[in-house]
Amino acid sequence: MRVNRSSLAAAAATVALVTGAMGAVVVANHSWGNYHWARTSSAFTLTIVNSTTEDWDPYVATAVADWSGSSVLNMTQVLTGSTSDRDRRQCSGPDGALRICNLAYGQTGWLGIAGISIDPAGHIVSGYTKLNDTYFNTAYYNSPDWKQSVTCQELGHNVGLDHQDEAFDNLTLKSCMDYQDPPWPSPNRHDFDQLESIYGHLDSYNSFASSDSGGGTCNAPAGKGCNKASAGQDDSRKGWGISLGRRGSKERFLRIDPDGMRHLTFVTWVDGY
């Protein structure tokens, strides 16, 4: 089964609604809501907990190396993430780090999902990426270019990037953050420019883990950062909350925790789903 082209960009994000300007000087134009990791230095290292099966390891390693070409971001992967079906289905992002998982999640209508959790100060404190083997096991998507492109794109969302272009028929921008068929496997200079814009200021604390242990160590002061909500949701609508309305293939859901924390889930559905 071939998924509708719009499914390449299918990304769900669990985020707390935030207020306040981030203050970055925009030199590129595909920031994802100004969401970013808090850090006190101009460059930081983000841990990627790899919970994929070994057939995905080369694609994760390549994407981690590609995004580490940024002057403000270095990614490092931990290869000890659980690969049990249960843990990969949930794929919960650790405190201060990202988790990436693959599984046959079913005919959900998406190839990949990128999710992030945001603290009350407006900074990313955890994230996850899911890669759907239900579609990657089909003849059309079972190719190195598709697997590399989607891995690259979802990790790009996890650090605050949106898509550069969402029209498949436009001239290729030679970026994994561009919708195109055939896909492009890596970031381009514009992606790195946008990261420099997003992270062109310093924060008062770090919302990422201070070691490569896979999360759990965070330097945020009390009441800030590391106050993450659950990033891992199942693939049904349970836990998404109420729909805020659907327009074409795009739909948003809102869930509010008892403590007032708000979570917004963004879904891009395939046609007819």
Secondary structure, DSSP 4 states (H G I P E B T S, - for coil): -PPPGGGGG-----B----S---PPPSSS-BSTT--B--SSSSEEEEEEEES-TTTHHHHHHHHHHHTTSSSEEEEEETT----HHHHHH-PPPTTSEEEEEE---S-S-SEEEEEEE-TTS-EEEEEEEEEHHHHTSTTT-SHHHHHHHHHHHHHHHTTB--SB--TTSPP-SSTTB--SS---S--HHHHHHHHHHTSS--SS--S-SSSSSS----PPTTSSS-PPP----SSSTTS-EEEEEETTEEEEEEE-TTS-EEEEEEEPPTT-
